[in-house]
Structure formats: C-alpha cells, structure tokens
Amino acid sequence: MRAAIDRVMETYGLMVNLTPGQEAEAREKVSNFLKNEAGDTLAVEGLKYLLGHATTPRRRPAHLSTASSSC
C-alpha cells in the first residue's frame, strides 16, 4: 500500500502546489482513506479522493454486459 500512497502523492504534487505541512496532511488523509480500499486501483482511488472526485464502485460497461442483444 505504501507504493500506492507514494504514487498518489507524487502525482498529486504535480497537480497541486503543497507546503510540506499540507503534503503531510494529504498523505495522512489518503493513507486513512486507502485502508478501506482494496485491489489494484489504490493509486487511482487515492488520487480521486484527494482531487475531490466521487469514489463510486465501478459499473460494468454496457458492451461487457452478460445480457445478449438482439441483432
């Protein structure tokens, strides 16, 4: 998880100018947030969290749906 947090903070630091105190606060917030997340998308979810985007569960794209369409 540490690698994901480092990726989040590196990317977030490129997007937002932070003081060292703000960076420490953001790192703590994203660390606490990611404790509740799982999977391979930790860095993406952490970045979305810091940027203020909604972190909603992914829905399966329509083209991958198991329902068959009539042609």
Biopython code that builds the backbone (N, CA, C, O; Angstrom):
import numpy as np
from Bio.PDB.StructureBuilder import StructureBuilder

atoms = [
    (1, "MET", "N", (0.829, -1.182, 0.000)),
    (1, "MET", "CA", (0.000, 0.000, 0.000)),
    (1, "MET", "C", (0.880, 1.254, 0.000)),
    (1, "MET", "O", (0.480, 2.294, -0.524)),
    (2, "ARG", "N", (2.042, 1.158, 0.572)),
    (2, "ARG", "CA", (2.933, 2.322, 0.627)),
    (2, "ARG", "C", (3.291, 2.806, -0.778)),
    (2, "ARG", "O", (3.366, 4.011, -1.021)),
    (3, "ALA", "N", (3.510, 1.878, -1.694)),
    (3, "ALA", "CA", (3.840, 2.261, -3.070)),
    (3, "ALA", "C", (2.682, 3.025, -3.705)),
    (3, "ALA", "O", (2.901, 3.999, -4.425)),
    (4, "ALA", "N", (1.455, 2.589, -3.441)),
    (4, "ALA", "CA", (0.281, 3.284, -3.984)),
    (4, "ALA", "C", (0.188, 4.696, -3.415)),
    (4, "ALA", "O", (-0.102, 5.644, -4.145)),
    (5, "ILE", "N", (0.431, 4.836, -2.126)),
    (5, "ILE", "CA", (0.381, 6.157, -1.491)),
    (5, "ILE", "C", (1.466, 7.057, -2.070)),
    (5, "ILE", "O", (1.225, 8.236, -2.329)),
    (6, "ASP", "N", (2.656, 6.506, -2.274)),
    (6, "ASP", "CA", (3.740, 7.286, -2.866)),
    (6, "ASP", "C", (3.377, 7.742, -4.279)),
    (6, "ASP", "O", (3.666, 8.879, -4.652)),
    (7, "ARG", "N", (2.745, 6.864, -5.070)),
    (7, "ARG", "CA", (2.329, 7.240, -6.430)),
    (7, "ARG", "C", (1.272, 8.333, -6.384)),
    (7, "ARG", "O", (1.313, 9.278, -7.171)),
    (8, "VAL", "N", (0.329, 8.201, -5.464)),
    (8, "VAL", "CA", (-0.713, 9.218, -5.318)),
    (8, "VAL", "C", (-0.088, 10.561, -4.984)),
    (8, "VAL", "O", (-0.401, 11.571, -5.614)),
    (9, "MET", "N", (0.790, 10.575, -3.999)),
    (9, "MET", "CA", (1.381, 11.835, -3.560)),
    (9, "MET", "C", (2.282, 12.447, -4.632)),
    (9, "MET", "O", (2.317, 13.668, -4.784)),
    (10, "GLU", "N", (2.998, 11.625, -5.363)),
    (10, "GLU", "CA", (3.840, 12.128, -6.443)),
    (10, "GLU", "C", (2.983, 12.786, -7.527)),
    (10, "GLU", "O", (3.288, 13.887, -7.985)),
    (11, "THR", "N", (1.924, 12.111, -7.928)),
    (11, "THR", "CA", (1.036, 12.640, -8.965)),
    (11, "THR", "C", (0.297, 13.872, -8.465)),
    (11, "THR", "O", (0.201, 14.872, -9.177)),
    (12, "TYR", "N", (-0.220, 13.805, -7.255)),
    (12, "TYR", "CA", (-0.952, 14.940, -6.675)),
    (12, "TYR", "C", (-0.029, 16.153, -6.543)),
    (12, "TYR", "O", (-0.459, 17.284, -6.765)),
    (13, "GLY", "N", (1.215, 15.928, -6.190)),
    (13, "GLY", "CA", (2.182, 17.006, -6.071)),
    (13, "GLY", "C", (2.470, 17.693, -7.394)),
    (13, "GLY", "O", (2.822, 18.873, -7.416)),
    (14, "LEU", "N", (2.324, 16.964, -8.509)),
    (14, "LEU", "CA", (2.483, 17.571, -9.829)),
    (14, "LEU", "C", (1.276, 18.428, -10.206)),
    (14, "LEU", "O", (1.388, 19.340, -11.026)),
    (15, "MET", "N", (0.131, 18.135, -9.609)),
    (15, "MET", "CA", (-1.107, 18.845, -9.934)),
    (15, "MET", "C", (-1.364, 20.040, -9.024)),
    (15, "MET", "O", (-1.955, 21.033, -9.447)),
    (16, "VAL", "N", (-0.921, 19.943, -7.776)),
    (16, "VAL", "CA", (-1.243, 20.933, -6.756)),
    (16, "VAL", "C", (0.043, 21.331, -6.033)),
    (16, "VAL", "O", (0.831, 20.470, -5.642)),
    (17, "ASN", "N", (0.250, 22.630, -5.857)),
    (17, "ASN", "CA", (1.400, 23.105, -5.073)),
    (17, "ASN", "C", (1.076, 22.965, -3.596)),
    (17, "ASN", "O", (0.096, 23.533, -3.113)),
    (18, "LEU", "N", (1.900, 22.208, -2.878)),
    (18, "LEU", "CA", (1.665, 21.951, -1.463)),
    (18, "LEU", "C", (2.858, 22.394, -0.630)),
    (18, "LEU", "O", (4.009, 22.255, -1.043)),
    (19, "THR", "N", (2.565, 22.925, 0.542)),
    (19, "THR", "CA", (3.622, 23.172, 1.509)),
    (19, "THR", "C", (3.952, 21.819, 2.141)),
    (19, "THR", "O", (3.168, 20.878, 2.015)),
    (20, "PRO", "N", (5.088, 21.704, 2.812)),
    (20, "PRO", "CA", (5.399, 20.429, 3.478)),
    (20, "PRO", "C", (4.312, 20.008, 4.474)),
    (20, "PRO", "O", (4.018, 18.819, 4.598)),
    (21, "GLY", "N", (3.717, 20.965, 5.177)),
    (21, "GLY", "CA", (2.645, 20.628, 6.114)),
    (21, "GLY", "C", (1.400, 20.115, 5.407)),
    (21, "GLY", "O", (0.767, 19.161, 5.860)),
    (22, "GLN", "N", (1.050, 20.755, 4.287)),
    (22, "GLN", "CA", (-0.107, 20.314, 3.514)),
    (22, "GLN", "C", (0.133, 18.931, 2.914)),
    (22, "GLN", "O", (-0.783, 18.112, 2.835)),
    (23, "GLU", "N", (1.372, 18.680, 2.493)),
    (23, "GLU", "CA", (1.702, 17.370, 1.935)),
    (23, "GLU", "C", (1.567, 16.279, 2.996)),
    (23, "GLU", "O", (1.036, 15.204, 2.722)),
    (24, "ALA", "N", (2.046, 16.556, 4.199)),
    (24, "ALA", "CA", (1.938, 15.580, 5.287)),
    (24, "ALA", "C", (0.477, 15.314, 5.624)),
    (24, "ALA", "O", (0.091, 14.171, 5.866)),
    (25, "GLU", "N", (-0.338, 16.374, 5.639)),
    (25, "GLU", "CA", (-1.764, 16.217, 5.931)),
    (25, "GLU", "C", (-2.461, 15.413, 4.834)),
    (25, "GLU", "O", (-3.277, 14.538, 5.123)),
    (26, "ALA", "N", (-2.139, 15.710, 3.579)),
    (26, "ALA", "CA", (-2.743, 14.967, 2.466)),
    (26, "ALA", "C", (-2.324, 13.504, 2.504)),
    (26, "ALA", "O", (-3.143, 12.618, 2.260)),
    (27, "ARG", "N", (-1.053, 13.244, 2.809)),
    (27, "ARG", "CA", (-0.562, 11.860, 2.889)),
    (27, "ARG", "C", (-1.304, 11.089, 3.977)),
    (27, "ARG", "O", (-1.673, 9.931, 3.781)),
    (28, "GLU", "N", (-1.521, 11.729, 5.117)),
    (28, "GLU", "CA", (-2.244, 11.069, 6.204)),
    (28, "GLU", "C", (-3.692, 10.784, 5.799)),
    (28, "GLU", "O", (-4.211, 9.697, 6.055)),
    (29, "LYS", "N", (-4.339, 11.764, 5.168)),
    (29, "LYS", "CA", (-5.730, 11.581, 4.739)),
    (29, "LYS", "C", (-5.858, 10.443, 3.735)),
    (29, "LYS", "O", (-6.734, 9.587, 3.862)),
    (30, "VAL", "N", (-4.977, 10.439, 2.733)),
    (30, "VAL", "CA", (-5.085, 9.398, 1.708)),
    (30, "VAL", "C", (-4.716, 8.035, 2.288)),
    (30, "VAL", "O", (-5.267, 7.020, 1.863)),
    (31, "SER", "N", (-3.803, 7.992, 3.242)),
    (31, "SER", "CA", (-3.457, 6.723, 3.891)),
    (31, "SER", "C", (-4.669, 6.156, 4.629)),
    (31, "SER", "O", (-4.968, 4.966, 4.523)),
    (32, "ASN", "N", (-5.356, 7.006, 5.367)),
    (32, "ASN", "CA", (-6.551, 6.561, 6.088)),
    (32, "ASN", "C", (-7.644, 6.124, 5.119)),
    (32, "ASN", "O", (-8.326, 5.128, 5.356)),
    (33, "PHE", "N", (-7.809, 6.866, 4.032)),
    (33, "PHE", "CA", (-8.822, 6.515, 3.041)),
    (33, "PHE", "C", (-8.527, 5.167, 2.402)),
    (33, "PHE", "O", (-9.427, 4.342, 2.244)),
    (34, "LEU", "N", (-7.265, 4.941, 2.033)),
    (34, "LEU", "CA", (-6.918, 3.714, 1.322)),
    (34, "LEU", "C", (-6.952, 2.478, 2.206)),
    (34, "LEU", "O", (-6.960, 1.362, 1.687)),
    (35, "LYS", "N", (-6.973, 2.639, 3.515)),
    (35, "LYS", "CA", (-7.108, 1.480, 4.398)),
    (35, "LYS", "C", (-8.422, 0.762, 4.143)),
    (35, "LYS", "O", (-8.534, -0.442, 4.375)),
    (36, "ASN", "N", (-9.421, 1.504, 3.663)),
    (36, "ASN", "CA", (-10.739, 0.933, 3.404)),
    (36, "ASN", "C", (-10.905, 0.448, 1.969)),
    (36, "ASN", "O", (-11.929, -0.145, 1.632)),
    (37, "GLU", "N", (-9.917, 0.690, 1.130)),
    (37, "GLU", "CA", (-9.981, 0.283, -0.269)),
    (37, "GLU", "C", (-9.186, -1.003, -0.467)),
    (37, "GLU", "O", (-8.361, -1.364, 0.373)),
    (38, "ALA", "N", (-9.429, -1.677, -1.555)),
    (38, "ALA", "CA", (-8.683, -2.890, -1.868)),
    (38, "ALA", "C", (-8.544, -2.999, -3.372)),
    (38, "ALA", "O", (-9.276, -2.364, -4.131)),
    (39, "GLY", "N", (-7.609, -3.801, -3.780)),
    (39, "GLY", "CA", (-7.469, -4.070, -5.199)),
    (39, "GLY", "C", (-6.310, -3.350, -5.848)),
    (39, "GLY", "O", (-5.470, -2.746, -5.181)),
    (40, "ASP", "N", (-6.286, -3.432, -7.178)),
    (40, "ASP", "CA", (-5.182, -2.901, -7.962)),
    (40, "ASP", "C", (-5.328, -1.413, -8.269)),
    (40, "ASP", "O", (-4.436, -0.827, -8.882)),
    (41, "THR", "N", (-6.427, -0.791, -7.858)),
    (41, "THR", "CA", (-6.679, 0.593, -8.227)),
    (41, "THR", "C", (-6.460, 1.557, -7.069)),
    (41, "THR", "O", (-7.034, 2.645, -7.053)),
    (42, "LEU", "N", (-5.642, 1.172, -6.109)),
    (42, "LEU", "CA", (-5.428, 2.012, -4.935)),
    (42, "LEU", "C", (-4.936, 3.404, -5.305)),
    (42, "LEU", "O", (-5.445, 4.394, -4.778)),
    (43, "ALA", "N", (-3.967, 3.502, -6.189)),
    (43, "ALA", "CA", (-3.414, 4.810, -6.547)),
    (43, "ALA", "C", (-4.470, 5.678, -7.216)),
    (43, "ALA", "O", (-4.565, 6.871, -6.928)),
    (44, "VAL", "N", (-5.253, 5.100, -8.094)),
    (44, "VAL", "CA", (-6.299, 5.860, -8.787)),
    (44, "VAL", "C", (-7.357, 6.332, -7.796)),
    (44, "VAL", "O", (-7.763, 7.493, -7.830)),
    (45, "GLU", "N", (-7.805, 5.447, -6.918)),
    (45, "GLU", "CA", (-8.816, 5.824, -5.933)),
    (45, "GLU", "C", (-8.286, 6.888, -4.979)),
    (45, "GLU", "O", (-9.017, 7.806, -4.607)),
    (46, "GLY", "N", (-7.029, 6.775, -4.584)),
    (46, "GLY", "CA", (-6.434, 7.769, -3.699)),
    (46, "GLY", "C", (-6.329, 9.129, -4.349)),
    (46, "GLY", "O", (-6.594, 10.147, -3.710)),
    (47, "LEU", "N", (-5.947, 9.157, -5.611)),
    (47, "LEU", "CA", (-5.855, 10.419, -6.335)),
    (47, "LEU", "C", (-7.236, 11.039, -6.516)),
    (47, "LEU", "O", (-7.403, 12.249, -6.357)),
    (48, "LYS", "N", (-8.214, 10.219, -6.846)),
    (48, "LYS", "CA", (-9.591, 10.723, -6.971)),
    (48, "LYS", "C", (-10.052, 11.322, -5.648)),
    (48, "LYS", "O", (-10.703, 12.366, -5.629)),
    (49, "TYR", "N", (-9.718, 10.666, -4.554)),
    (49, "TYR", "CA", (-10.109, 11.153, -3.234)),
    (49, "TYR", "C", (-9.506, 12.529, -2.961)),
    (49, "TYR", "O", (-10.217, 13.442, -2.541)),
    (50, "LEU", "N", (-8.205, 12.688, -3.195)),
    (50, "LEU", "CA", (-7.554, 13.957, -2.917)),
    (50, "LEU", "C", (-8.041, 15.067, -3.843)),
    (50, "LEU", "O", (-8.084, 16.230, -3.444)),
    (51, "LEU", "N", (-8.405, 14.723, -5.059)),
    (51, "LEU", "CA", (-8.888, 15.725, -6.002)),
    (51, "LEU", "C", (-10.362, 16.049, -5.788)),
    (51, "LEU", "O", (-10.893, 16.970, -6.408)),
    (52, "GLY", "N", (-11.019, 15.298, -4.915)),
    (52, "GLY", "CA", (-12.407, 15.587, -4.591)),
    (52, "GLY", "C", (-13.416, 14.937, -5.517)),
    (52, "GLY", "O", (-14.591, 15.303, -5.512)),
    (53, "HIS", "N", (-12.973, 13.987, -6.303)),
    (53, "HIS", "CA", (-13.898, 13.278, -7.181)),
    (53, "HIS", "C", (-14.587, 12.165, -6.409)),
    (53, "HIS", "O", (-14.013, 11.581, -5.490)),
    (54, "ALA", "N", (-15.800, 11.884, -6.786)),
    (54, "ALA", "CA", (-16.545, 10.812, -6.132)),
    (54, "ALA", "C", (-15.842, 9.490, -6.388)),
    (54, "ALA", "O", (-15.383, 9.218, -7.498)),
    (55, "THR", "N", (-15.764, 8.689, -5.368)),
    (55, "THR", "CA", (-15.162, 7.364, -5.499)),
    (55, "THR", "C", (-16.276, 6.338, -5.384)),
    (55, "THR", "O", (-16.536, 5.788, -4.313)),
    (56, "THR", "N", (-16.921, 6.099, -6.502)),
    (56, "THR", "CA", (-18.042, 5.163, -6.532)),
    (56, "THR", "C", (-17.588, 3.843, -7.128)),
    (56, "THR", "O", (-16.639, 3.797, -7.910)),
    (57, "PRO", "N", (-18.266, 2.780, -6.757)),
    (57, "PRO", "CA", (-17.916, 1.480, -7.335)),
    (57, "PRO", "C", (-18.079, 1.520, -8.852)),
    (57, "PRO", "O", (-18.981, 2.171, -9.379)),
    (58, "ARG", "N", (-17.208, 0.827, -9.523)),
    (58, "ARG", "CA", (-17.289, 0.778, -10.982)),
    (58, "ARG", "C", (-18.476, -0.052, -11.419)),
    (58, "ARG", "O", (-18.811, -1.067, -10.809)),
    (59, "ARG", "N", (-19.105, 0.405, -12.494)),
    (59, "ARG", "CA", (-20.156, -0.391, -13.114)),
    (59, "ARG", "C", (-19.569, -1.054, -14.348)),
    (59, "ARG", "O", (-18.687, -0.505, -15.009)),
    (60, "ARG", "N", (-20.057, -2.206, -14.635)),
    (60, "ARG", "CA", (-19.584, -2.931, -15.800)),
    (60, "ARG", "C", (-20.033, -2.198, -17.065)),
    (60, "ARG", "O", (-21.214, -1.873, -17.191)),
    (61, "PRO", "N", (-19.119, -1.927, -18.007)),
    (61, "PRO", "CA", (-19.502, -1.258, -19.246)),
    (61, "PRO", "C", (-20.573, -2.046, -19.984)),
    (61, "PRO", "O", (-20.588, -3.276, -19.940)),
    (62, "ALA", "N", (-21.465, -1.340, -20.658)),
    (62, "ALA", "CA", (-22.595, -1.976, -21.343)),
    (62, "ALA", "C", (-22.128, -3.009, -22.360)),
    (62, "ALA", "O", (-22.764, -4.049, -22.525)),
    (63, "HIS", "N", (-21.033, -2.732, -23.034)),
    (63, "HIS", "CA", (-20.576, -3.663, -24.045)),
    (63, "HIS", "C", (-20.027, -4.964, -23.457)),
    (63, "HIS", "O", (-19.812, -5.932, -24.187)),
    (64, "LEU", "N", (-19.799, -4.992, -22.139)),
    (64, "LEU", "CA", (-19.327, -6.203, -21.489)),
    (64, "LEU", "C", (-20.441, -6.907, -20.717)),
    (64, "LEU", "O", (-20.202, -7.902, -20.033)),
    (65, "SER", "N", (-21.637, -6.389, -20.833)),
    (65, "SER", "CA", (-22.757, -6.946, -20.112)),
    (65, "SER", "C", (-23.021, -8.375, -20.553)),
    (65, "SER", "O", (-22.735, -8.750, -21.691)),
    (66, "THR", "N", (-23.572, -9.175, -19.634)),
    (66, "THR", "CA", (-23.863, -10.567, -19.975)),
    (66, "THR", "C", (-25.181, -10.703, -20.721)),
    (66, "THR", "O", (-25.465, -11.754, -21.296)),
    (67, "ALA", "N", (-25.983, -9.655, -20.716)),
    (67, "ALA", "CA", (-27.253, -9.704, -21.437)),
    (67, "ALA", "C", (-26.967, -9.690, -22.928)),
    (67, "ALA", "O", (-26.154, -8.904, -23.414)),
    (68, "SER", "N", (-27.644, -10.565, -23.638)),
    (68, "SER", "CA", (-27.429, -10.611, -25.082)),
    (68, "SER", "C", (-28.354, -9.632, -25.782)),
    (68, "SER", "O", (-29.492, -9.421, -25.363)),
    (69, "SER", "N", (-27.860, -9.053, -26.828)),
    (69, "SER", "CA", (-28.680, -8.101, -27.574)),
    (69, "SER", "C", (-29.181, -8.773, -28.852)),
    (69, "SER", "O", (-28.509, -9.627, -29.430)),
    (70, "SER", "N", (-30.334, -8.379, -29.260)),
    (70, "SER", "CA", (-30.891, -8.956, -30.482)),
    (70, "SER", "C", (-30.442, -8.109, -31.648)),
    (70, "SER", "O", (-30.495, -6.880, -31.593)),
    (71, "CYS", "N", (-29.995, -8.771, -32.710)),
    (71, "CYS", "CA", (-29.469, -8.054, -33.873)),
    (71, "CYS", "C", (-30.476, -7.968, -34.972)),
    (71, "CYS", "O", (-30.194, -7.395, -36.024)),
]
sb = StructureBuilder()
sb.init_structure("model")
sb.init_model(0)
sb.init_chain("A")
sb.init_seg("    ")
for serial, (resi, resn, name, xyz) in enumerate(atoms, 1):
    if name == "N":
        sb.init_residue(resn, " ", resi, " ")
    sb.init_atom(name, np.array(xyz, "f"), 0.0, 1.0, " ", f" {name:<3s}", serial, name[0])
structure = sb.get_structure()
